[in-house]
Amino acid sequence: MKGDTTIETINTTEKSTLWNREFITVLIIGLFLNIGIFMMNTLVPKYLDFLGEPPAVIGFVTSVFFIAALGIKPIAGPAIDFFVKEKLLRWMLILLILTFVGYGFTTTVAAIVIVRIIHGAAAATAFPLSMAMVSAALPRDKMTFGIGIFTLTQTASMAIGPSVGLWMIDRIGYQYAFVAVAGTMLVSLILTLWVRSAPPENNARLPENKTRFKITLDSMFVVSLWVPVLMMMMNAFGAAGINNFLVLYGELRGVANISLYFTANAIAVVFARLLCGKLADKYGADKLMIPGLILFIFTFALIGASKTQLMFIIAGVVAAFGSGICSPLLMTMCMQLVPKSKFGAASNSNMLGADAGLLIGGSLAGLVITWFHRSSGSLVEGYSSMYYFMIIPSVASLIIFLICRKNLMKRLRSAPQD
């Protein structure tokens, strides 16, 4: 009993501060995990093109990742809350290492699709798992700021991963590049050995009154989180239009270096998330959510009207403050509205909204571009109109929040504090 009391005292003391050992370790794990995933998301379409596959096939194989990510959700949520988190993360990282190396030994579409399915399922489990681990390591009064910092690893990965991946295939070829990317997963795997293994009752690794693994609707998703999850999905619709088509749109507009949009966006996101986290923890999430959503809406109006490099850069900065405010706030809401024993299901629910929005939004954006192209006869107008169209789901997200704001804030104030 005395030993258990000592462990609990140490955990409570350490986790009363933001920069505790477990948070820092999982933060670094998340950085290398995301770098590897963003590298592969860039390399796989290039590899298929290298193999001589047409755009339709490349698009299909790319979308398989998101289909697998959605398909694993019913299993991932219960698994994250039932099994010891760092052990489950190790298995996911081992799967990612095998799939990354496996890409280098596949030369047929069928084989790549199989590897892609495993890749998507493992990645879609690893990210909400690491999110749940980070949330468990953070004190509740610093959760928004801590999750904002954690999501910066994704932003840094988006800036670093694709360019490093492309540099590697130019220098060492695809096969060796795939092996090198697997090395980032190996770094994360080794770092999981430093994640502290506290007793389950101290960090709520196992759900109460459950002695065996089973899948139920309640363990898969937290239905009561439908407001932040739906808002996340609506925001992801627009993000898909930016991720999938901005480079092509910039080239059609004659912008020489459209990549500066992403550079400006990445730099601005750092400031947005650091500022957002501190202000939200001090004044409340609702005080920042509304201006964040308005900025996100304004982003699509700016992109749709952009014709010069400067306009795209400004749009990138505005987008950074819009998404940089909204995304971590919605993630934090999902985690704060549940007890620690439901962190896995909450994180899984959050990612369900994001993945569904990216999958549906990317397809919807392509259809909208095609429709406006045929109507106007101008491909540029097709792209521009698509960005104006993406204002609609962002406005819907704002309306949902305004309607549900009072009840949502009341639930946050009375949320469990374990």
Buried (B, 14 or more C-beta within 10 A) or exposed (E): EEEEEEBBEEBEEBBEEBEBEBBEBBBBBBBBBBBBBBBBBBBBBBBBEEBEBEEEBBBBBBBBBBBBBBBBBBBBBBBBBBBBBBEBBBBBBBBBBBBBBBBBEBEEBEEBBBBBBBBBBBBBBBBBBBBBBBBBBBBBEBBBBBBBBBBBBBBBBBBBBBBBBBEBBEEEEBBEBBBBBBEBBBBBBEBBEBBBEBEEEBBBBBBEEBEEEEEEEEBBBBEEBBBBBBBBBBBBBBBBBBBBBBBEBBEBBEBEEBBBBBEBBBBBBBEBBBBBBBBBBEEBBBEBBBEBBBBBBBBBBBBBEBEEBEBBBBBBBBBBBBBBBBBBBBBBBBBBBBBBBBBBBBBBBBBBBBBBBBBBBBBBBBEBBEBBBEEEEEBBBBBBBBBBBBBBBBBBBBEBBEEBBEEBBEBBEEBEEE
